[in-house]
Amino acid sequence: MPVIITLILSTLLLLPLSAQAATAITCHCFTDRSYDPSRPALADPYFLATTQNSFFAAYFNVDKKTIVMKKQTGSSADDLWIAYWMALKTGSAAEVLLSMRDNNKSWKEVVVPLRLPVKLLGKRFAAEVSSRASEGRLAQIVVDDVLTRHRLLGAPELAALRKDLASNQEVIISALIAASTRQPAIQIYRDVKKGTRSWGAFLGEAKIQPSLMQSAFSTLLK
């Protein structure tokens, strides 16, 4: 009898941990991956995700499959942006930084003890991380830094996109389409948000294939 009770208690104690682990895992399985004119926005979630992954892979020179796997096993896109960007800045391994972050630490607790110079991190990132900003806010600063540093978007247009509450995914796909079509990124974004166009429609008209996005970004980042 005591053995049975012990087993029951052990199972109950493990349930919260299993639930927590399950909620941390993000599914990146998309059933709709091609543009359908009769349902123009159906595959937009896929286009947004794969464009960001392609940009990430091109900038950090990592396999896109690795990024998807990390997201599927619990790493958020925000944490990946911060960890890989910090790795470039410091020479540390992104995996080490992610491991520190996963150990229930905030990014402030990870970054501040490293005593990195403000010049290395940039004033915006250094100030925000010191004030314990969310990973969403820090990732936005990272994405903005990459886009403006490589002139994929000008600062005024990027500011307009952020003022209109464009997400990292939306900013990145707007930049790619704008570079390919010479249309203003802010107008592309607003057309989609108004529902007059979809991301899939814009990509189709620009002849941008998801399978070639990473190489397209690699060219833009040179």
Disulfide bonds with the S-S distance in Angstrom:
none
